[in-house]
Amino acid sequence: MPQEGTFLRPGYKKGTTMADAKCPECQRINEVLSRVGDRWSVLIVISLAQYGVLRFNALKRHLGISQRMLSLTLRELERDGLVSRTYYPTIPPKVEYALTPLGESFQEPVKAMGLWAMDNLPNIDSARIKYDTEAEQEPKSA
């Protein structure tokens, strides 16, 4: 057993990783949340929910995301069954993305998160300003 207060020390990680978890369901939930909870996945789902079928470059322009990050995220969303990819062998090649039924079922929670974020931007901005101001006023430790 660690000494009292040891767990509060920076760098103390025992019992905090998923490998230490006693809950197998938690590990599976972590897998899903790490995919669907990342910023780009959420924004892609919101965009496809709002606009329907979108081509790769339209998503790229709309989100301001790098080509590499968009490719990686779309591939993972497709692997998880949230997004479908349709390839048309034309010149130039045409690829379209759309939400699958599973992706559409994820649309409501994502929409709720997006609305919550928009509704709370002023509160978050105020909290950040307050935190930054207080952090600047704290004495620096050696």
N, C-alpha and C positions, 0 to 999 in steps of 0.2 A: 504494500500500500504506500503511495507517495506521501511525503511529508505534507502536513497541513499547509495550504497556500501554494504548493508546487503546481497544481493545476492552473493557477492563475498566471504563471510565468509565461512570457512570450516563448513560443517554440515548443511548449508542452502539447503533445498531440495524442497521447495514449487515450484510446477510447473515442477518438473523434473521426476516424476514417471509416469508410464503409466496410473495409476488411475487418475492423474491430466490431462491427455491428452484430448483434445477436438475432437480428430480424431479417430473414431472407427476402421477405416482401419489400423491405426497405431498400435492399440492393436493387431489386427490379424497378421499384418506383424511381430510384435515383437514375437508373439507366434512361428511363422514359423522360424524366424531367430535365436531364442534361441535354436531351435533344430538343424537346418541345419548348423548353424554357429559355433557350438562348435567344438573344436579340434578333438575329437574322431570321431564324425559323419563324418567330412570332410575326415579324414584319412581312415575310413572304406569305404566310397564311392570311394575314389581314389583306394584303394586296390581291391575292387570288380570290378571296371571299368577296372583295369589293368589285373587282373588274372581271371575274370569271377566268376564262382561258387567256393566258398571256404568253407571248414569245419571250425567249431568253433575254434578248436585248431590251425589250420593253420593261421587264422586271429590273434589269440592271440600271437602266436610266431612271426608273421610278424610285428605286431605293437608294441610288448612289453607292452601290456596293461594288467591290472589285469583282472582276470576272472569276478569279480563282475562288473567292469566298462564296460567290453565288453558286458556282458549280459544285463545290463541296457540300454546301447546305442543301441544295436541291437533290443531290445524290442521296444524302442521308434521309431527307424527307420522303423520297421515293422508296428507299429501302424500308422505312418504317411504315409504309403504306398510306401516308398522308397526302402525297402528291403523285399524280400520274404524268408521265412524259410521253408525248406522241411525236415521233420522228417522221418527217415527210421527205423522201429522197428526191428533192428538187434541186435545182441549181440557182442560187445557193441553197444549201440544206435549210429546212425549216423545222424548228423544234418548238412545241407548245407545251405548256404546263397548266395543270388544272388540279383542283382539290378532288380527292377521291371521296367516297361516302364517309370514310373514317376521318379524312381531313375536314369535311363539312361538319362532322359532329364535334370537331375541335374548335370550330369557328366561334361558337358562343362563349366558351371560357376565354378565348383570346380577345374577342370583342370586349368582354367585361374588363379584362386587364387593360386594354387600350383606353377604354373610357375612363377607368379609374386613374390611369396615368394622366390623361388630359385634364380631368377634373381636379387633380391634386398637384399639377405643376406649380401653381403659385405657392402652395404650402411647402412643397419640396424646395423650391427656390429660396423661400424665407428661412427654412431650416438650415440649408446649406450656408447662406449668408451668416446666420447666427453662429453656426459651428465654426466657420472660417474666421470670423471676428474673434470669437473666444479663443480659438487655437493660436491666433496671432498674439493675443494678450498674455498667454500662459508663459511663465518663465521657462527658458530652455534649460534642460538638464544636461549635465556634462557627459 
